[in-house]
C-alpha cells in the first residue's frame, strides 16, 4: 500500500507540475512578499522564498489570476504565515507552495487548481466563502503543532474535486483531517483520494460540521488508513455515494447512505 500511494503521489506530482503556457500579458512576480492591487494576470517567474513578512503573495484585487508557472513558493512555517491570501473570484494555479502555516486562503468564487501544497503547519487550502472550486491539487505532509487540515471550506456550494490529500497528522496526538467543511451547505466533495501510507490514529478522511452544513454530496471518494472515514457532526448532513474505504476503523458516522459505499 505504501508503494502504491507513493507511486500515485509521484505521478500526480508530475502531472501537476507540467509547465503551462503563461499569458504573454501577465505581470511578473519575481520576489516575495508581493501585493497585487490591480485586477489582471500575474505569473511567478522563478522559485522564491519568504523570509520576512506573513504573506508571500497578497491579492487585494478581485477577479485576478495568479499562475505560479511550475515554480516554488517557500516559507518557514511561521505562525500566521500564508503562501497566498486572496479575495473573491481569484484563480490560483500551477506550482508548489511549501512550509507555510496556511498554504492558501481564498475567498468566495475562487478557483484553486493544479497545485502541490506541502509541509503546512496548520492548513493546506482554506476557502472562506461560497461558490469556489478546489480541484486537482495535491496536499501532503502536514507538520502541524497540534491539528492538521488538508482542505477546509467555510461557505456553501463549493466543489472539492479530484484532490489527493496525504499524511495529515497533528503532533503529540493532535488530530489530522483530510477535508473539513464548516457552516457549508450544498457542497460537492467528489473523487478525492485521502489517506496515509500506514494507519495513523486520531485522523479523519472527511468531516462535515455544523447545522448549516446541509445537503452536501460526498461521491466517489477514496479514504485509506485513517481512524475515521466520513463523519457528520454538530448537525451536519449529506449523502454518501460510491465512496471507498481501506484500513479505516470507523468508516461512516452519520449522513445518508446513497448506495455503493464500502
Secondary structure, DSSP 4 states (H G I P E B T S, - for coil): -HHHHHHHHHHHHHHHHSPPPPPTTPEEE-SSSEEE-SSSEEEE-S-EE--SSSEEEEE-SSS-EEE-TT-EEE----TT-EEEE--TT-EEEEEEEES-SEEEEE-TT-EEEEEEEE--SSEEEEEESSS-EEES-EEE---BSS-EEEEEEESSS-EEES-EEE---BGGG--EEEEEEES--S-EEES-EEEEEEEEEEEEEEEEESTT--SEEEES-EEEEEEEEEEEETT--EEEES-EEES-SEEEESSEE-S---
